[in-house]
């Protein structure tokens, strides 16, 4: 395990096959800068990793643990330290036979997952529930998971009754209490997400879900005070979602403002058909405007067929991982507390062998600590269609520069290779007196530049990182 320079910045880069040998500290909101996260040791914590919410086509417990051991190993070997897992999918649902009866074999699997997190240095955000109907909500597409919970059909008649009545609330809290009692003292559990995309639940009165969320955020936090508690909404893909995101993001008990957003050519919001960097940055900036004093994370992001009809066919063409690169870098350089957290961990990342992008993100940050630097995000444009995403610190400025001439439409639809950007200059607000460094995240190579009033960029394709030290 390596720490960032100065002992604050902690990305937990593990060498393949190396296990953690010390207990990990809890993750919490930074006291120095509530826009970011830190560990109990005081080190800045940047959660790096995709959703690995459930194993597709796995039906046995031993296979499930082997699956996660493999994925956690690949992620850790490439600088990752974080993932999200749903505890309500068939193999991990502790209420197998009847409400309130917690299956020992399933509990043992969850024990095993936390142990694998400790082994590989992966913090786990557990999502407690995801069902949208009591019965009759099968998997929306092949290899997805069911979205109902028939084990509750004799206790509550409808989702309205589940969310408004005492029986439903007791069912949720009893389950959450059991899990918090068992794992609430395990620092490897990053936190508890109440429900996946709560507003997608089938109820007639949506304000009921807000009232329930407000109550449960407080009660789950009481049961697990050392871990983070949060909520999520469905994809931020229409104007109607704007107000929901504003209200939920600002809830006092919602410790992290999260967004889900996808490249979706069937979505109503034009931003969802924009280049991936712009799509991701727009979501982060909106959440920052809703919740200025808490971390913002783009916690699900990727590309789908129109109207969320399964993974996008663009993935089949994106062997270089251009979409993954953009969804990692754009959120963080727009002020998020983390890089974007990709969906489609198997259809895309594993299938195209793109794990190396996580290590390139980690390397690009180097020793830039956004808390110590009091980093402020900014955006500008440069000559020749360059998009400049920046984090301005007290001693350093870190830039991610994206060539606007290359995006998913040019590369993955039109089939055009990315062009080479050459002979471009930067004009910083202040002359750079210290070091200037460039990192090419596609080649994995650092080079040096000349300080001064104008900075000549090296040749690059798609994107380049610039670090300026004052």
Secondary structure, DSSP 8 states (H G I E B T S, - for coil): ----GGG-EE-----TT----S----EEE-SS-TTSEEETTS-EE--------S-TT--SHHHHHHHHHHHHHHHHHTT--EEEEESSSGGG-S-SSSTT---HHHHHHHHHHHHHHHHHT-EEEEEEE--SBSSS---SSTTS---B-GGGTTT-SSHHHHHHSHHHHHHHHHHHHHHHHHHTT-TTEEEEEEETTGGGS--S-THHHHHHHHHHHHHHHHH-TTSEEE---S---SHHHHHHHHHHHH-TT--EEEEEEEEETT-SSGGGGS-HHHHHHHHHHHHHHH-TTSEEEEEEEEEESTTT-SB-GGGGT-TT-HHHHHHHHHHHTTT-SS---BS-IIIIIITTT-THHHHHHHHHHTT--TTTTT-EEEEEEETTTEEEEEEE-SSEEEEEEEETT-SHIIIIIS-----EE-S-EE--SS-B-S-EEEEETTTTEEEEE--BSSEE---EESEEEEEEE-
